[in-house]
Amino acid sequence: MRHEVLRHAQSLLAEFGLTPSARSRVSAGKKAEANPFAVLEDAI
């Protein structure tokens, strides 16, 4: 029973990109755009 729980936990970690091998597969495709609300931050 414990083995099955650990196996499910490992698959969830991989699904969310929280394992070293999953992190290597994650890539940021394009550069983040400028924040359109940055002007409002200066007003505060």
C-alpha positions as CSV (number, residue, x, y, z in Angstrom):
1,M,0.0,0.0,0.0
2,R,2.8,2.4,0.9
3,H,4.6,1.6,-2.4
4,E,1.5,2.5,-4.4
5,V,1.1,5.8,-2.5
6,L,4.8,6.7,-3.2
7,R,4.4,5.8,-6.9
8,H,1.4,8.1,-7.1
9,A,3.2,10.9,-5.3
10,Q,6.2,10.6,-7.7
11,S,3.9,10.8,-10.7
12,L,2.2,13.9,-9.3
13,L,5.6,15.5,-8.7
14,A,6.6,14.8,-12.3
15,E,3.3,16.1,-13.6
16,F,3.9,19.5,-11.9
17,G,7.5,19.7,-13.0
18,L,9.0,19.2,-9.5
19,T,11.5,16.5,-10.3
20,P,14.9,17.1,-11.8
21,S,14.1,15.2,-15.0
22,A,10.8,17.1,-15.4
23,R,12.6,20.4,-14.9
24,S,14.9,19.7,-17.7
25,R,11.9,19.2,-20.1
26,V,10.3,22.6,-19.1
27,S,11.2,25.5,-21.3
28,A,10.1,29.0,-21.6
29,G,9.2,29.6,-25.1
30,K,9.1,33.4,-25.4
31,K,10.3,36.3,-23.4
32,A,7.8,37.7,-20.8
33,E,6.0,40.8,-22.0
34,A,6.2,44.1,-20.3
35,N,3.7,44.5,-17.4
36,P,0.9,46.8,-18.6
37,F,0.1,47.6,-15.0
38,A,3.6,48.9,-14.1
39,V,2.3,52.5,-14.5
40,L,-0.2,51.8,-11.6
41,E,2.6,50.6,-9.3
42,D,4.3,54.0,-9.6
43,A,1.1,55.8,-8.6
44,I,0.9,54.0,-5.2
